[in-house]
Amino acid sequence: MEISEVRVKLVDNKDDRLKAFCSVTMDNEFVVRDIKIIEGARGLFVAMPSRKMSDHCPKCGGKNHLRARFCNNCGATLPENRARKDAKGRMRLHADIAHPINAECRRKIQEKVSTAFNEEVERSKQPGYTPVEMDTPDEDVPEIIS
Ligand SMILES: [Zn+2]
């Protein structure tokens, strides 16, 4: 698989760990959007598109995020710590929608996306810079950063 294009939309928020959104095109024919570039403790981290996991209220069956304390639908108090834990004991609150299945592919994506991000940051310093057109996905940063 070759990564043929990376589009980067910088996020202008200096306090936030979320630095950019990107879309990645594979082999000129498949696009993955909503990839996030996050400033982690050990440098830039490329987070795959993910969704918040949810479960159902025991009382009414309503759907709630795993961290919700009360049901959105009926207001019932929900039990704490409903999320499954990963190997390091951290709660799993997000699930990847698309992701590499081996370290080599992850490295390749991380490298391409980081390069594109750095180039975009440089470009953004030029006069007359216009950011790429990209609609903004949700800005929630997944907690699980490995
Ligand atoms: Zn409920």
Residues whose N, C-alpha, C, O or C-beta is under 5 A from the ligand:
A	BS01	ZN	C57 K59 C60 G61 G62 C71 N73 C74 G75 A76
